Amino acid sequence: MSERATRRQVMAVAAQFGIRVHDDGEKVSIDAPRYYVLKGSGLHFTDVRYGAAHGAWPKPEVWGEVLHDIRDGIEPCEDPECDCCHDDEGWAQWEERVRQEDAEDDHA
């Protein structure tokens, strides 16, 4: 069972490290800044699914799981061939997706 946390707690920790956290209603996406990985997992990004999907977290526990994923912060990516860090076209596509999601959040 995951620890309990609130969205507000998660967003405060995310802001400390420059981590982007976005809830689209089915999953919470976690994105480390470019050239960084999440220290606890070594991942550039991850999703925490919730709700009725198989293997998904119950909604009341999702923020605790997200906090668990981000609380150790970030560290530089040390892979010189990393696609996440060095694929400019892929990075541009990711930035466009983020802009669209943020615009949707502003209108919600």
KEMIVO-936671 format. One record per residue (C-alpha): residue number from 1; residue in three letters; chain; x, z, y. Coordinates in pm, 1 decimal. Each point is the difference from the previous one (the first is absolute). Layout:
BEGIN
<node k="NUM" r="ALA" c="A" east="X" up="Z" north="Y"/>
...
//
This chain:
BEGIN
<node k="1" r="MET" c="A" east="0.0" up="0.0" north="0.0"/>
<node k="2" r="SER" c="A" east="127.0" up="-92.8" north="344.2"/>
<node k="3" r="GLU" c="A" east="40.5" up="246.1" north="284.0"/>
<node k="4" r="ARG" c="A" east="-273.2" up="0.3" north="263.6"/>
<node k="5" r="ALA" c="A" east="65.8" up="-156.8" north="337.1"/>
<node k="6" r="THR" c="A" east="-198.0" up="-150.1" north="284.1"/>
<node k="7" r="ARG" c="A" east="30.3" up="-342.7" north="156.4"/>
<node k="8" r="ARG" c="A" east="120.7" up="171.2" north="318.7"/>
<node k="9" r="GLN" c="A" east="285.2" up="173.7" north="-186.1"/>
<node k="10" r="VAL" c="A" east="103.5" up="-327.2" north="-164.1"/>
<node k="11" r="MET" c="A" east="-4.1" up="-191.0" north="328.5"/>
<node k="12" r="ALA" c="A" east="213.8" up="267.3" north="170.1"/>
<node k="13" r="VAL" c="A" east="267.3" up="-23.0" north="-271.5"/>
<node k="14" r="ALA" c="A" east="-18.1" up="-379.8" north="-1.1"/>
<node k="15" r="ALA" c="A" east="54.3" up="-8.8" north="377.1"/>
<node k="16" r="GLN" c="A" east="313.1" up="215.4" north="-31.5"/>
<node k="17" r="PHE" c="A" east="162.1" up="-264.3" north="-221.3"/>
<node k="18" r="GLY" c="A" east="-155.7" up="-319.6" north="136.5"/>
<node k="19" r="ILE" c="A" east="-191.9" up="-53.5" north="-323.9"/>
<node k="20" r="ARG" c="A" east="-317.5" up="-209.5" north="22.2"/>
<node k="21" r="VAL" c="A" east="-303.5" up="138.2" north="-183.1"/>
<node k="22" r="HIS" c="A" east="-319.7" up="-207.4" north="-20.7"/>
<node k="23" r="ASP" c="A" east="-327.2" up="79.0" north="-180.5"/>
<node k="24" r="ASP" c="A" east="-203.3" up="-313.4" north="-77.8"/>
<node k="25" r="GLY" c="A" east="-284.6" up="179.3" north="-178.1"/>
<node k="26" r="GLU" c="A" east="136.8" up="-58.7" north="-352.5"/>
<node k="27" r="LYS" c="A" east="363.9" up="96.9" north="33.3"/>
<node k="28" r="VAL" c="A" east="243.3" up="160.6" north="239.1"/>
<node k="29" r="SER" c="A" east="299.5" up="-225.6" north="65.7"/>
<node k="30" r="ILE" c="A" east="332.8" up="161.0" north="82.9"/>
<node k="31" r="ASP" c="A" east="272.1" up="-213.3" north="163.6"/>
<node k="32" r="ALA" c="A" east="350.3" up="116.3" north="91.9"/>
<node k="33" r="PRO" c="A" east="157.2" up="-166.7" north="305.1"/>
<node k="34" r="ARG" c="A" east="203.8" up="-316.6" north="-59.8"/>
<node k="35" r="TYR" c="A" east="344.4" up="70.4" north="-150.8"/>
<node k="36" r="TYR" c="A" east="-119.6" up="341.9" north="-127.6"/>
<node k="37" r="VAL" c="A" east="-150.7" up="137.6" north="-320.4"/>
<node k="38" r="LEU" c="A" east="-205.9" up="308.4" north="-73.0"/>
<node k="39" r="LYS" c="A" east="255.8" up="262.9" north="-94.7"/>
<node k="40" r="GLY" c="A" east="-203.0" up="153.5" north="-282.3"/>
<node k="41" r="SER" c="A" east="-65.1" up="-326.7" north="-184.8"/>
<node k="42" r="GLY" c="A" east="249.5" up="-255.5" north="129.9"/>
<node k="43" r="LEU" c="A" east="-290.3" up="-237.4" north="73.1"/>
<node k="44" r="HIS" c="A" east="-54.5" up="-198.3" north="319.0"/>
<node k="45" r="PHE" c="A" east="-375.4" up="24.3" north="-43.5"/>
<node k="46" r="THR" c="A" east="-262.2" up="131.5" north="-237.2"/>
<node k="47" r="ASP" c="A" east="-376.1" up="30.5" north="-27.4"/>
<node k="48" r="VAL" c="A" east="-202.0" up="303.6" north="-105.8"/>
<node k="49" r="ARG" c="A" east="-332.0" up="-120.1" north="-138.2"/>
<node k="50" r="TYR" c="A" east="-306.0" up="223.1" north="1.2"/>
<node k="51" r="GLY" c="A" east="-361.6" up="-5.8" north="-104.7"/>
<node k="52" r="ALA" c="A" east="-151.7" up="-152.4" north="-311.8"/>
<node k="53" r="ALA" c="A" east="285.2" up="-235.6" north="-100.9"/>
<node k="54" r="HIS" c="A" east="172.9" up="80.8" north="-329.0"/>
<node k="55" r="GLY" c="A" east="302.7" up="220.2" north="63.9"/>
<node k="56" r="ALA" c="A" east="-103.7" up="70.9" north="358.2"/>
<node k="57" r="TRP" c="A" east="25.0" up="340.6" north="167.9"/>
<node k="58" r="PRO" c="A" east="-318.1" up="187.7" north="87.1"/>
<node k="59" r="LYS" c="A" east="-58.1" up="-39.9" north="374.7"/>
<node k="60" r="PRO" c="A" east="43.4" up="373.8" north="74.6"/>
<node k="61" r="GLU" c="A" east="352.2" up="-12.4" north="-147.3"/>
<node k="62" r="VAL" c="A" east="125.6" up="-327.3" north="145.9"/>
<node k="63" r="TRP" c="A" east="147.9" up="148.3" north="319.8"/>
<node k="64" r="GLY" c="A" east="193.8" up="257.6" north="-201.9"/>
<node k="65" r="GLU" c="A" east="149.4" up="-278.0" north="-211.0"/>
<node k="66" r="VAL" c="A" east="90.4" up="-201.3" north="309.6"/>
<node k="67" r="LEU" c="A" east="165.8" up="307.5" north="151.9"/>
<node k="68" r="HIS" c="A" east="194.9" up="47.4" north="-323.1"/>
<node k="69" r="ASP" c="A" east="125.3" up="-360.7" north="30.7"/>
<node k="70" r="ILE" c="A" east="116.9" up="28.2" north="362.1"/>
<node k="71" r="ARG" c="A" east="100.6" up="361.7" north="62.1"/>
<node k="72" r="ASP" c="A" east="367.4" up="-54.4" north="-87.0"/>
<node k="73" r="GLY" c="A" east="21.5" up="-268.8" north="266.2"/>
<node k="74" r="ILE" c="A" east="195.5" up="-322.4" north="-10.3"/>
<node k="75" r="GLU" c="A" east="355.6" up="-115.3" north="-55.4"/>
<node k="76" r="PRO" c="A" east="178.4" up="-330.6" north="57.9"/>
<node k="77" r="CYS" c="A" east="-39.3" up="-265.3" north="-269.0"/>
<node k="78" r="GLU" c="A" east="341.9" up="-55.0" north="-151.9"/>
<node k="79" r="ASP" c="A" east="-80.1" up="-319.0" north="-194.2"/>
<node k="80" r="PRO" c="A" east="182.3" up="-291.3" north="171.5"/>
<node k="81" r="GLU" c="A" east="-227.2" up="-250.9" north="-179.6"/>
<node k="82" r="CYS" c="A" east="-328.6" up="180.3" north="60.6"/>
<node k="83" r="ASP" c="A" east="-289.5" up="-243.5" north="48.1"/>
<node k="84" r="CYS" c="A" east="-192.6" up="251.7" north="210.1"/>
<node k="85" r="CYS" c="A" east="283.7" up="35.7" north="250.8"/>
<node k="86" r="HIS" c="A" east="140.3" up="-352.4" north="9.4"/>
<node k="87" r="ASP" c="A" east="-300.0" up="-230.3" north="-50.1"/>
<node k="88" r="ASP" c="A" east="-91.4" up="-83.7" north="360.3"/>
<node k="89" r="GLU" c="A" east="-296.9" up="-217.4" north="-99.6"/>
<node k="90" r="GLY" c="A" east="-141.6" up="271.7" north="-224.9"/>
<node k="91" r="TRP" c="A" east="55.9" up="257.8" north="272.4"/>
<node k="92" r="ALA" c="A" east="-185.2" up="-216.5" north="252.9"/>
<node k="93" r="GLN" c="A" east="-295.4" up="-27.2" north="-239.8"/>
<node k="94" r="TRP" c="A" east="-1.8" up="378.2" north="-44.1"/>
<node k="95" r="GLU" c="A" east="5.6" up="54.0" north="378.1"/>
<node k="96" r="GLU" c="A" east="-296.7" up="-236.7" north="41.4"/>
<node k="97" r="ARG" c="A" east="-196.9" up="189.4" north="-268.5"/>
<node k="98" r="VAL" c="A" east="76.3" up="326.4" north="179.9"/>
<node k="99" r="ARG" c="A" east="-119.2" up="-143.0" north="333.8"/>
<node k="100" r="GLN" c="A" east="-327.2" up="-110.7" north="-162.6"/>
<node k="101" r="GLU" c="A" east="-56.2" up="336.8" north="-167.2"/>
<node k="102" r="ASP" c="A" east="75.4" up="186.6" north="320.9"/>
<node k="103" r="ALA" c="A" east="-242.5" up="-223.7" north="192.8"/>
<node k="104" r="GLU" c="A" east="-269.0" up="74.4" north="-260.4"/>
<node k="105" r="ASP" c="A" east="69.2" up="372.1" north="36.4"/>
<node k="106" r="ASP" c="A" east="-38.3" up="-28.1" north="378.8"/>
<node k="107" r="HIS" c="A" east="-344.6" up="-157.1" north="-42.7"/>
<node k="108" r="ALA" c="A" east="-121.2" up="237.5" north="-270.5"/>
//
